[in-house]
Amino acid sequence: MTPVSRGAAGSAAGFAIAVLMAVGVSGCTGPEPHDSGIAFVTPTPPSGTEPAGSGRPDADDDGGGEPTAADVAFIAAMVEHHEQAVELAELAPGRVADAELADLAELIVLTQAAEAQSMRGWLERRSSRDDAAAGHDHAEWMAGAISRSTIDRAAGLDGAAFDRLFVSAMIPHHRGALEMSERRLAESGDPAVARWARAIATSQALEIDRMLEIEARLPAG
């Protein structure tokens, strides 16, 4: 897979700034990696869900709006999208060489696995009553998917070779999340889902910039 050019860093940063202005810095919180001292921004779930990591959405709180087919399709696709990122990031321990990339991979596992769990709870609470979205194909919302062959190849690499494959797969994967979030924000629906889309876009745009910096210093293959 061809590494992504740093030329796209500006657009990702610009989008991150725009989203931060929309949701406010207080709408996102992020743990600091334990070694590098660099903070990554991670999304706070919208009202109607428990904080990331609890895995227990509040079944009595609908988040302030009536979900639409677009809401359901976006959330269903984002669950699968997050799971791909987690599967690749879980390969990092024992393989990754760059310390900052190791921190980022650990953060992806912790935050995106927890968020996917909260999203599955959101879907479960609505699946029985959202007839408008029944049978809606969420696959059309997927962007930047990580292929099975890429994950299998990563499992056989270590050191700088693993690092290069990780960023070359995860950067377009994060850009896919931005595309998915922008598409949802162009639709009408539950305001809580729109807030979730903005938070995801913020965190992943900032992480793209960080990965581009890491990619620039990795040794050539």
C-alpha distance (Angstrom), angle and dihedral (degrees) to the residues before:
residue distance angle dihedral
M1 . . .
T2 3.81 . .
P3 3.83 115.2 .
V4 3.79 114.2 -112.1
S5 3.82 117.2 -107.6
R6 3.79 119.9 -111.6
G7 3.79 87.3 -130.8
A8 3.79 89.2 87.8
A9 3.79 93.0 58.2
G10 3.78 93.4 89.3
S11 3.78 94.3 55.5
A12 3.79 92.0 48.1
A13 3.80 91.2 49.3
G14 3.79 91.5 47.5
F15 3.77 91.5 51.7
A16 3.79 90.5 48.3
I17 3.80 91.1 53.8
A18 3.79 91.8 48.5
V19 3.78 91.8 50.7
L20 3.78 92.7 46.0
M21 3.81 88.7 55.1
A22 3.80 89.6 50.7
V23 3.79 99.1 48.7
G24 3.80 101.0 25.5
V25 3.77 125.7 -124.2
S26 3.80 90.5 -93.2
G27 3.81 89.5 64.7
C28 3.80 92.1 71.4
T29 3.75 131.0 51.6
G30 3.74 129.6 -178.3
P31 3.78 139.2 -171.7
E32 3.76 117.0 -124.9
P33 3.81 115.6 -118.5
H34 3.78 109.1 -106.1
D35 3.80 98.5 -122.6
S36 3.80 113.0 21.5
G37 3.81 97.9 50.1
I38 3.83 89.5 -137.7
A39 3.79 115.0 131.5
F40 3.78 120.2 -139.9
V41 3.80 118.3 -159.9
T42 3.79 114.7 -124.6
P43 3.79 126.9 -171.4
T44 3.76 125.2 -101.1
P45 3.83 111.8 -140.3
P46 3.80 116.1 -112.4
S47 3.76 122.3 -106.2
G48 3.76 109.5 -72.0
T49 3.80 95.0 52.4
E50 3.76 135.0 76.7
P51 3.81 118.5 -110.3
A52 3.79 113.7 -79.7
G53 3.78 110.9 -78.8
S54 3.81 98.2 31.9
G55 3.78 94.9 90.1
R56 3.82 89.7 -158.8
P57 3.81 112.0 104.3
D58 3.78 115.3 -165.7
A59 3.79 103.6 -104.6
D60 3.80 91.8 -162.1
D61 3.81 95.8 57.3
D62 3.81 117.3 74.8
G63 3.79 95.0 -171.5
G64 3.80 97.0 -109.5
G65 3.80 102.9 -70.1
E66 3.77 146.9 58.4
P67 3.82 110.7 -94.8
T68 3.78 117.8 -125.2
A69 3.79 133.1 -156.4
A70 3.81 87.7 -96.2
D71 3.82 90.7 54.5
V72 3.79 92.6 50.8
A73 3.80 93.9 44.3
F74 3.80 92.1 48.7
I75 3.79 94.3 48.7
A76 3.82 93.6 44.6
A77 3.80 91.6 49.6
M78 3.80 92.2 45.5
V79 3.80 91.2 53.6
E80 3.80 89.9 57.3
H81 3.80 90.8 42.0
H82 3.81 92.1 53.1
E83 3.80 91.5 46.8
Q84 3.81 90.6 56.7
A85 3.81 91.1 52.3
V86 3.79 91.2 48.0
E87 3.80 92.9 49.6
L88 3.80 91.8 53.3
A89 3.82 93.9 42.1
E90 3.81 91.6 50.6
L91 3.81 87.9 64.5
A92 3.81 92.0 61.9
P93 3.83 101.1 84.6
G94 3.79 108.3 91.3
R95 3.81 92.1 9.8
V96 3.81 108.7 55.9
A97 3.81 117.6 89.3
D98 3.83 104.1 -175.0
A99 3.82 110.3 81.4
E100 3.81 94.9 -148.7
L101 3.79 91.2 49.1
A102 3.80 88.7 50.8
D103 3.82 89.1 55.7
L104 3.78 91.8 49.2
A105 3.80 92.9 48.5
E106 3.80 89.8 51.0
L107 3.79 90.6 50.2
I108 3.81 92.1 49.5
V109 3.80 90.3 53.9
L110 3.80 93.6 48.7
T111 3.79 100.4 42.4
Q112 3.79 103.7 33.1
A113 3.81 94.2 45.1
A114 3.80 90.1 51.4
E115 3.78 92.7 45.3
A116 3.81 92.2 48.3
Q117 3.79 88.1 53.3
S118 3.80 91.3 52.0
M119 3.81 90.0 47.7
R120 3.80 91.5 51.8
G121 3.80 87.9 53.3
W122 3.82 89.6 50.9
L123 3.80 90.0 52.7
E124 3.80 93.9 46.4
R125 3.80 91.9 53.3
R126 3.79 91.6 53.1
S127 3.80 105.1 34.3
S128 3.79 95.2 86.8
R129 3.78 96.0 51.4
D130 3.81 106.4 30.0
D131 3.81 98.2 86.2
A132 3.80 91.4 160.1
A133 3.79 90.0 68.7
A134 3.79 97.1 42.4
G135 3.76 110.5 128.4
H136 3.81 92.6 6.1
D137 3.80 107.9 152.6
H138 3.79 107.2 -126.9
A139 3.81 91.7 -175.3
E140 3.81 90.1 84.4
W141 3.82 88.2 64.7
M142 3.80 93.8 57.1
A143 3.81 116.4 108.8
G144 3.79 131.3 171.5
A145 3.79 94.2 14.4
I146 3.80 118.4 -175.5
S147 3.80 109.2 -127.3
R148 3.79 124.1 -129.5
S149 3.81 89.2 -120.8
T150 3.82 90.2 56.6
I151 3.80 92.5 52.1
D152 3.81 91.3 46.1
R153 3.81 90.5 50.1
A154 3.81 91.5 49.1
A155 3.80 89.7 54.6
G156 3.79 88.8 62.8
L157 3.82 96.8 49.9
D158 3.78 135.8 76.9
G159 3.77 140.1 176.6
A160 3.79 119.3 14.4
A161 3.81 92.2 -12.3
F162 3.81 90.3 59.6
D163 3.79 91.6 45.2
R164 3.81 92.4 52.6
L165 3.80 92.8 49.1
F166 3.81 91.6 45.6
V167 3.79 95.5 55.7
S168 3.82 93.8 38.8
A169 3.81 88.8 56.5
M170 3.81 100.6 34.7
I171 3.82 97.8 48.6
P172 3.83 94.7 60.1
H173 3.81 88.3 39.2
H174 3.81 90.3 57.3
R175 3.81 89.8 44.9
G176 3.78 87.0 54.5
A177 3.82 88.7 55.9
L178 3.81 88.8 53.1
E179 3.81 89.9 51.4
M180 3.79 91.7 48.5
S181 3.80 91.6 48.0
E182 3.81 93.1 48.0
R183 3.79 90.2 49.8
R184 3.81 91.5 51.7
L185 3.82 90.9 47.6
A186 3.82 88.7 55.9
E187 3.82 88.9 58.7
S188 3.79 130.4 72.7
G189 3.77 121.3 -118.3
D190 3.78 144.1 95.4
P191 3.84 109.3 2.7
A192 3.81 89.0 -144.6
V193 3.80 90.8 61.0
A194 3.80 89.7 48.9
R195 3.81 89.2 53.7
W196 3.79 89.2 50.2
A197 3.82 90.8 51.0
R198 3.82 90.7 51.2
A199 3.80 92.0 49.5
I200 3.80 92.3 49.4
A201 3.80 90.7 48.4
T202 3.81 91.2 50.7
S203 3.78 96.3 50.2
Q204 3.78 96.6 42.6
A205 3.81 94.9 45.8
L206 3.80 89.6 54.7
E207 3.79 91.4 46.6
I208 3.82 89.9 51.4
D209 3.80 89.2 58.1
R210 3.79 90.5 49.2
M211 3.82 92.4 49.4
L212 3.80 91.4 48.9
E213 3.81 88.5 55.7
I214 3.79 90.7 48.9
E215 3.80 91.8 46.7
A216 3.81 91.5 53.4
R217 3.80 92.4 59.8
L218 3.81 99.2 42.4
P219 3.81 114.5 112.0
A220 3.79 114.9 -104.1
G221 3.78 117.0 -99.4
